[in-house]
Amino acid sequence: MSESEFVRLVGEKVRLIRKARGMTQERLSELSGLSEKYLSDTERGICNISLESLEKIMKALKVRPHELFLYADHAEADKQELIEQFVPLLADRDLHEIRFLLKVVQEFVDTFESSDKKSL
């Protein structure tokens, strides 16, 4: 893995974790004390981040070092990111709405499973 690829992967992981936490770059900037431009460049892998800045980001995101360096298959990371995007969507909903949405999703999943069994 080249140095630039490593820098890109670290930036990508920062972005995934930030988004999974429902956090904007602006909020991460406030919590870390780093500029939004620096964070944007870091996430795009065009900035060779210092260890000091990386520590500030990890503290702001509340992640441990090993979490930042775990690289799953991109498809699995994308899947996890999409799943984690549901949390902020549900956070402002009342209990009745959440139960309704869960029921709709469950019926949708059941329909897929049913059609999968028929195709076997």
C-alpha positions as CSV (number, residue, x, y, z in Angstrom):
1,M,0.0,0.0,0.0
2,S,1.5,3.3,-1.0
3,E,1.7,6.2,1.4
4,S,-0.9,8.2,-0.6
5,E,-3.3,5.2,-0.5
6,F,-2.9,4.9,3.2
7,V,-3.6,8.6,3.7
8,R,-6.7,8.2,1.5
9,L,-7.9,5.2,3.5
10,V,-7.5,7.0,6.8
11,G,-9.4,10.0,5.4
12,E,-12.2,7.7,4.1
13,K,-12.5,6.0,7.5
14,V,-12.7,9.4,9.2
15,R,-15.5,10.4,6.9
16,L,-17.4,7.1,7.4
17,I,-17.2,7.3,11.2
18,R,-18.2,11.0,11.1
19,K,-21.2,10.3,9.0
20,A,-22.1,7.2,11.0
21,R,-22.2,9.5,14.0
22,G,-24.5,11.8,12.2
23,M,-21.9,14.6,12.5
24,T,-21.2,17.3,10.0
25,Q,-17.7,18.5,9.2
26,E,-18.7,21.8,10.8
27,R,-19.5,20.0,14.1
28,L,-16.3,17.9,13.9
29,S,-14.4,21.1,13.4
30,E,-16.0,22.6,16.5
31,L,-15.2,19.5,18.6
32,S,-11.7,18.9,17.3
33,G,-10.5,22.5,16.9
34,L,-9.4,21.8,13.3
35,S,-10.6,23.9,10.4
36,E,-13.4,22.5,8.1
37,K,-11.0,22.9,5.1
38,Y,-8.4,20.8,6.9
39,L,-11.0,18.1,7.7
40,S,-12.3,18.1,4.2
41,D,-8.8,17.7,2.8
42,T,-8.2,14.9,5.3
43,E,-11.3,13.1,4.4
44,R,-10.5,13.3,0.7
45,G,-7.0,12.0,1.3
46,I,-5.2,15.0,0.0
47,C,-3.8,16.1,3.3
48,N,-1.0,14.2,5.1
49,I,-2.6,14.4,8.5
50,S,-0.4,14.8,11.6
51,L,-0.6,12.4,14.5
52,E,-1.6,15.3,16.7
53,S,-4.5,16.2,14.4
54,L,-5.5,12.6,14.1
55,E,-5.7,12.3,17.9
56,K,-8.0,15.4,18.0
57,I,-10.3,13.9,15.4
58,M,-10.4,10.5,17.2
59,K,-11.3,12.3,20.5
60,A,-14.0,14.3,18.8
61,L,-15.4,11.2,17.2
62,K,-14.9,9.2,20.4
63,V,-13.1,6.4,18.6
64,R,-10.1,4.3,19.7
65,P,-7.0,4.1,17.5
66,H,-7.7,0.5,16.4
67,E,-11.2,1.4,15.2
68,L,-9.8,4.0,12.9
69,F,-7.4,1.4,11.3
70,L,-9.9,-1.4,10.8
71,Y,-10.6,-1.7,7.1
72,A,-13.5,-3.8,6.1
73,D,-14.3,-4.7,2.5
74,H,-15.7,-1.5,0.9
75,A,-19.1,-3.1,0.2
76,E,-19.3,-4.0,3.9
77,A,-18.3,-0.5,4.9
78,D,-20.9,1.0,2.6
79,K,-23.5,-1.3,4.0
80,Q,-22.6,-0.3,7.6
81,E,-22.7,3.3,6.7
82,L,-26.1,3.0,5.1
83,I,-27.4,1.1,8.2
84,E,-26.0,3.8,10.5
85,Q,-27.7,6.5,8.5
86,F,-31.1,5.2,9.8
87,V,-30.4,6.2,13.4
88,P,-30.5,10.0,12.8
89,L,-33.6,9.5,10.7
90,L,-35.4,7.8,13.5
91,A,-34.1,9.9,16.4
92,D,-36.7,12.7,15.9
93,R,-39.7,10.4,15.3
94,D,-42.2,9.5,18.0
95,L,-42.6,5.9,19.2
96,H,-45.7,5.3,17.1
97,E,-43.9,6.4,13.9
98,I,-40.9,4.2,14.7
99,R,-43.1,1.2,15.3
100,F,-44.9,1.9,12.0
101,L,-41.6,2.2,10.1
102,L,-40.3,-1.0,11.7
103,K,-43.4,-2.8,10.6
104,V,-43.1,-1.5,7.0
105,V,-39.4,-2.5,6.8
106,Q,-40.2,-6.0,8.3
107,E,-43.0,-6.5,5.7
108,F,-40.5,-5.5,3.0
109,V,-37.9,-7.9,4.2
110,D,-40.4,-10.7,4.5
111,T,-41.5,-10.1,0.9
112,F,-37.8,-10.4,-0.2
113,E,-37.3,-13.6,1.8
114,S,-40.5,-15.0,0.4
115,S,-39.5,-14.4,-3.1
116,D,-36.0,-15.8,-2.5
117,K,-37.5,-19.1,-1.2
118,K,-39.8,-19.3,-4.3
119,S,-36.8,-19.0,-6.6
120,L,-35.1,-21.9,-4.9
